[in-house]
């Protein structure tokens, strides 16, 4: 019977080192994908279509709603517009504006303001109760102007992103919240020039999907695996 010659120490050491590097690199690459699973704490903006809520494609400072429109604002933590939490009140114009009669030269905009849950609140703050309001404003008023007429004080950042409604929250504006610890980081969600966050597809195309490893990461892991296998095969051929 042919005896197998043991792998010399001078070959065995590089192989072990390569395999160790392979394991470490894979862990780093996989860890980088999971670390991206984080959300942002912000006020999202919604349009009511009579029955359901739709994520607004324009920010409140640009959108000029028609008379009879219903719009919602919801404070929550979410990764992007695809998983953003909707207002928890129905977009019912008739119910919200029932006690506000129509007036010539003015329009009525029903608003749903939902500060979210305690789980989404910044540390040390308690969200107020959700409420509705019927804003009666000039015909050319924007959604931001309608909101300001019933829910002051409002707070914006330098890029016109809506940071607070009726003083809530007291501080912060679109900060990133770690998916692991819930701690806030000083960065902001992607947004358009008027402060509304980017649509789901646009944001993911630019920043990548935060829900798991990207295609690039998986390709990198595959390349490292191939290198490791090739090194082992080469070592065996030299025995």
Legacy VTK file of the C-alpha trace (Angstrom):
# vtk DataFile Version 3.0
C-alpha trace
ASCII
DATASET POLYDATA
POINTS 239 float
0.000 0.000 0.000
1.292 3.403 -0.947
1.931 5.624 2.019
0.855 9.268 1.798
3.682 11.653 2.385
2.785 14.165 5.099
2.560 17.783 4.039
5.843 19.496 4.894
5.711 22.091 7.634
6.829 24.793 5.203
3.659 24.151 3.111
1.349 23.382 5.985
1.870 26.766 7.644
0.882 28.887 4.580
-2.205 26.738 4.002
-3.332 27.172 7.594
-2.702 30.895 7.369
-4.720 31.142 4.159
-7.644 29.257 5.656
-7.570 31.475 8.746
-7.578 34.562 6.554
-10.486 33.078 4.588
-12.588 32.642 7.714
-11.750 36.126 8.976
-12.502 37.802 5.649
-15.837 35.997 5.311
-16.843 37.088 8.803
-15.946 40.688 8.030
-17.866 40.697 4.758
-20.958 39.102 6.267
-20.749 41.376 9.277
-20.620 44.438 7.038
-23.883 43.388 5.405
-25.720 42.854 8.695
-24.367 46.084 10.171
-26.166 48.018 7.427
-29.560 46.950 8.806
-30.359 50.295 10.393
-33.200 52.771 10.169
-33.801 56.496 10.399
-35.982 58.369 12.873
-38.006 60.992 10.997
-41.416 62.429 10.084
-42.661 60.743 6.886
-45.235 62.456 4.677
-48.304 60.746 3.178
-51.173 61.366 0.743
-54.621 59.914 1.431
-56.488 58.534 -1.565
-59.840 58.247 0.208
-59.250 54.743 1.606
-55.509 54.211 1.983
-52.251 56.068 2.529
-49.629 56.500 -0.185
-46.087 57.703 0.460
-45.868 61.257 -0.917
-43.601 61.768 -3.922
-43.046 65.451 -3.078
-42.142 67.139 0.158
-44.697 69.248 2.073
-43.019 72.516 1.096
-43.574 71.817 -2.626
-46.877 69.970 -2.697
-49.952 72.207 -3.024
-52.983 70.048 -2.217
-56.437 70.637 -3.635
-59.462 71.451 -1.549
-60.676 68.217 0.048
-57.230 66.583 0.208
-56.118 64.418 3.141
-52.475 64.307 4.164
-50.672 62.489 6.927
-47.473 62.835 8.932
-46.023 59.888 10.861
-42.977 59.879 13.156
-41.230 56.510 13.247
-38.018 54.596 12.641
-37.761 53.001 9.203
-35.074 52.066 6.675
-36.702 53.793 3.693
-40.041 54.618 2.114
-40.668 50.931 1.383
-41.069 50.019 5.067
-42.113 53.410 6.480
-44.888 53.280 9.075
-48.178 54.850 7.951
-50.365 57.146 10.040
-52.644 55.093 12.291
-55.783 57.104 11.507
-57.839 56.640 8.346
-57.591 59.337 5.635
-61.248 60.364 6.019
-61.779 63.958 4.897
-65.486 63.944 5.801
-64.823 62.938 9.395
-61.840 65.236 9.935
-63.349 68.381 8.402
-66.988 67.782 9.424
-66.981 70.761 11.811
-65.175 73.121 9.433
-67.614 74.557 6.861
-66.402 75.505 3.384
-65.546 79.184 2.839
-65.160 81.201 -0.363
-61.558 81.937 -1.250
-60.215 79.226 1.085
-59.517 75.525 0.801
-59.758 72.793 3.406
-57.010 70.214 3.910
-57.537 67.363 6.364
-54.413 66.462 8.320
-53.527 63.363 10.340
-50.587 63.916 12.704
-49.256 60.700 14.254
-46.183 61.112 16.537
-45.688 57.347 16.640
-45.012 54.977 19.511
-42.750 55.018 22.543
-40.466 52.512 20.790
-39.750 55.067 18.059
-39.319 58.042 20.383
-35.884 59.560 21.053
-34.368 58.822 24.461
-36.081 60.741 27.240
-39.097 61.780 25.171
-42.688 60.594 25.148
-44.754 60.919 21.965
-47.996 62.898 22.226
-51.251 61.264 21.168
-52.154 61.126 17.462
-54.564 63.836 16.367
-56.381 65.188 13.347
-56.972 68.775 12.214
-58.771 70.553 9.393
-56.606 73.353 7.997
-58.425 76.138 6.154
-55.880 78.026 4.089
-55.401 80.066 0.931
-56.033 78.240 -2.370
-52.326 78.239 -3.304
-51.044 77.189 0.135
-48.563 74.317 0.353
-48.917 71.303 2.613
-46.267 72.815 4.894
-48.330 76.001 5.216
-51.453 73.996 5.964
-49.586 72.083 8.659
-48.149 75.276 10.155
-51.644 76.736 10.496
-52.720 73.998 12.926
-49.572 72.425 14.423
-46.998 75.055 15.391
-44.187 75.134 16.283
-42.562 73.357 13.347
-38.829 72.781 13.112
-36.822 72.279 9.901
-33.154 71.656 9.217
-30.971 73.571 6.747
-32.074 71.338 3.840
-35.799 71.943 4.567
-36.349 68.504 6.085
-39.229 68.531 8.563
-37.726 67.762 11.986
-40.517 68.473 14.508
-44.279 69.041 14.573
-45.824 70.871 17.533
-42.375 70.783 19.121
-41.989 66.995 18.925
-39.320 65.766 19.061
-37.367 68.417 20.944
-34.107 67.638 19.149
-32.679 65.529 16.382
-33.569 65.342 12.701
-33.480 62.184 10.607
-30.752 60.576 12.689
-29.689 57.030 11.909
-30.650 54.420 14.490
-28.440 51.350 14.781
-30.180 48.078 14.018
-28.206 46.330 16.781
-28.408 48.630 19.782
-31.069 51.202 18.930
-28.567 54.000 19.473
-28.744 57.080 17.309
-25.999 58.128 14.926
-25.619 61.630 13.491
-26.575 60.993 9.879
-29.705 61.607 7.865
-31.854 59.645 5.419
-31.520 60.398 1.742
-33.951 63.116 0.737
-34.946 65.332 -2.127
-34.089 69.020 -2.379
-37.263 70.008 -0.531
-36.756 67.670 2.415
-38.933 64.674 1.511
-37.109 61.347 1.725
-36.261 59.645 -1.568
-38.496 56.927 -2.959
-37.554 53.351 -2.130
-36.115 52.386 -5.528
-34.073 55.577 -5.917
-32.580 55.356 -2.440
-31.637 51.702 -2.767
-30.076 52.267 -6.186
-27.740 54.855 -4.668
-27.034 53.396 -1.245
-27.784 49.676 -1.518
-30.373 47.619 0.336
-29.680 47.724 4.094
-31.565 44.457 4.703
-28.592 42.143 4.081
-25.363 41.541 2.177
-25.282 43.187 -1.244
-24.399 41.419 -4.485
-20.912 42.915 -4.256
-20.371 41.412 -0.816
-21.514 37.972 -1.949
-19.196 38.139 -4.973
-16.324 39.101 -2.673
-17.035 36.157 -0.367
-17.108 33.817 -3.373
-13.761 35.122 -4.600
-12.162 34.588 -1.205
-13.540 31.048 -1.042
-12.128 30.224 -4.490
-8.710 31.552 -3.519
-8.720 29.436 -0.382
-9.700 26.267 -2.258
-7.091 26.934 -4.940
-4.377 27.295 -2.286
-5.289 23.951 -0.703
-5.317 22.168 -4.075
-1.953 23.647 -5.031
-0.450 22.542 -1.728
-1.631 18.967 -2.242
-0.161 18.849 -5.745
3.267 19.708 -4.338
3.311 16.802 -1.890
LINES 1 240
239 0 1 2 3 4 5 6 7 8 9 10 11 12 13 14 15 16 17 18 19 20 21 22 23 24 25 26 27 28 29 30 31 32 33 34 35 36 37 38 39 40 41 42 43 44 45 46 47 48 49 50 51 52 53 54 55 56 57 58 59 60 61 62 63 64 65 66 67 68 69 70 71 72 73 74 75 76 77 78 79 80 81 82 83 84 85 86 87 88 89 90 91 92 93 94 95 96 97 98 99 100 101 102 103 104 105 106 107 108 109 110 111 112 113 114 115 116 117 118 119 120 121 122 123 124 125 126 127 128 129 130 131 132 133 134 135 136 137 138 139 140 141 142 143 144 145 146 147 148 149 150 151 152 153 154 155 156 157 158 159 160 161 162 163 164 165 166 167 168 169 170 171 172 173 174 175 176 177 178 179 180 181 182 183 184 185 186 187 188 189 190 191 192 193 194 195 196 197 198 199 200 201 202 203 204 205 206 207 208 209 210 211 212 213 214 215 216 217 218 219 220 221 222 223 224 225 226 227 228 229 230 231 232 233 234 235 236 237 238
